[in-house]
């Protein structure tokens, strides 16, 4: 069902009349300058977002900015974090819209979604549970264990998100290539245009 919607979005949505007409998705993927602008903006705002998150996480871990209260540091970098996040999400959705089926059948993209969920759960845990006791540890050079744990989860999650996101560009596990059965299963290669090819099976 999800794949059927993505096929429609990639090949039919916005498509004009005629055999050579392209859908909006195909037009975006085929554009030279606009595609590069969207991708470049996504990377730059990711750097902005990750840089501000890194500062806060290192403070929560008690590794850096130990003499600065967490609230003060957060108040100063949070506006930049929000700006980076908003633009990063918009451009990320644009990149996905241009090549939805490529991402849908990509193991690295699926791992990225898993780590994004972990990061989101950690953010909610921090803001709705841990942050309630901030007055008790705000200025402490070494925050309590639960605060450091949240900072570690955040830092590791975003490092993983960036790493697997970078791997999306490589075709190591592309559907249609010989690869382990579990990779074909995870990527749902059997439903893709290129199909699933078991490693060691005759081509």
N, C-alpha and C positions, 0 to 999 in steps of 0.2 A: 504493500500500500504506500509506504513512504517512497520507495523507489519509483513507483508509477507517477507520483506527484512530481518527483524530481525530473523525470523524463519529460513530463508535460512542461515544467518550468524551463527546462533547458532547450527544448525543441519547438514548443508551440506558443508560449506566452509572448505576445507582442509581435508575432510573425506576420509579415505582410503578404500581399498577393504575389504569385509568381514562383517559379522553380528556384530561383536564386535568392529569394527573400530569406532573411535571417531573423531568428528570434532575438529578443533583447539580450538574452544570455549569450548567444553566439556572437552578437555584435560587440558586447563588452569584452568577451574573451579574444576576439579577433582585432580589437583596437590596439594600435601600437602605443600612442602617447597616453591615452586615458588609463589603460591598464597599468602602465608603468607608474603613472601618478598615484593610482589607488594603492598599488603594492608598496611603493616607496613611502607613502604617507603612513601606511599600516606599520611598516618597520620602524619609522621614526617615532611614531606615537607609542609603539611598544617599548622603545628605549626610554622614553620619558616616563611611562607608567612604571616600568620595571625599576628605573633608577630611584623613583620616589618610594616605591614599595621596599626596595632594598634598604634604604635609609631607616625606615620605620622598623623593619624586621631585625636589623642589626641592633637597634636600640632595645627592642623587646628581648633580644637574646642577651643583652648586657655586654655586647662586644664593642660597640661604638657609641659615641655621643652619650656616655654614661653620666655626665654632669647635667645634661639637658632633660627636663621632665618630658615624659612621653607625650603628654597633652600639648606641650609647646611645639614639639617637633611635628606632631600630627597636624596641628592647626596650620603650620607654615607650609607643609608639603601637600596637604590634602587637596587644595584647589587644583594643583598641577596633576595630581593623581586622577581626579575626576575628569579633567579635560582630556588627559591621555586615554583614559578608559572609554569615554564616549566616542572619541574619534576612532580609536582602535576597534571598537565593536562595529561601528558603521562601515569602516573600510574592510573589516574582516567579513562582514555579511556580503559586501560587494564582491570580494574575491570568491567566496563560496558560490554566490549566485552565477558568476561567470563560468564555473566549472563544477556544478553540483554533483554530477555522476563520478567524476574523477575523485572528488573528496569522499563521496559516499562509500566507494570501494577501496579506500586507502586505510591501511592499518594504522599508520601514524596519525592520521586525522582522528580516527576513533579513539586512539590513546589520548590525544590532545583533549578531546571532549571529556574523557574520564578524569584527567587531571584538573580540568576546568571545574568540574563538579566538586572535586575534593577541595579546591581553592575556595569555591563559593560557600561550601558548608563551613569551612574554617572561618571565613569572614563573618558569617552569621553567628557562629559560636562565639567569636571574639566580641562582636558588637552587642549581642543580646545577653551574653552570660558573663564573660570575663571582664568586660569593660565596666560593669556595674561596681566592681570593687577598685576601680582605678585610683581613687583618692588614697588608698592604702599603700600603693606601690608606684604611683606616678613618678616620684622623684628618686626612687631607689635605684642605685647603680646596677644592682642585680635583681631584676623582677622575680616574682615567685615562679615555681616550676610550670604551672599551667600557662602563664604568660609566655615563658620561653618556649614551651611546647607549641603554642599557637604560632609564634614567630618562626619556629623551625619548619612547621608544616607549610606555612605560607611561602617561605623562601624556597624549600625543596619543590613545592608544587609549581611555582612559576619558573624555576630552572627547568623542570621537566617539560612544562608547556612550551617553552622556547625551544628546547632541544628537539622534541618530537615534531614541533611545527617546522623546524628547519629541515627535518628529514623528509617532510612531505614532498619536497622538490625532487627527490631522488626516486628512481623507478625500481628499487631493489626488489620490492614485493608486488609488482604490478600484475594485475589479473591477466591471464593468458600466458604467463611465464611459468616454467616448472618450479614448484615450490612446495614446501610441506603442506600436508592436508589441513592442519590446524590453521594455517595462514589463509588458505582458500576459504575455510569455514568462517573465520573471523571477518574477512572482507566480503563475504557473500559473493565470491567470484562466480559461482554457478549461475547467478542471475544477471551477470554483467554481459556486455556484448562480446567480450574476449573469452569468456568462459573460464573454467577452473582446470588447470593442468597439474596433476600430481607429480612431484619430484620423482624421477626415475621411471616414469611412465613413458611409453613410446609416443613421439609427437605425430 
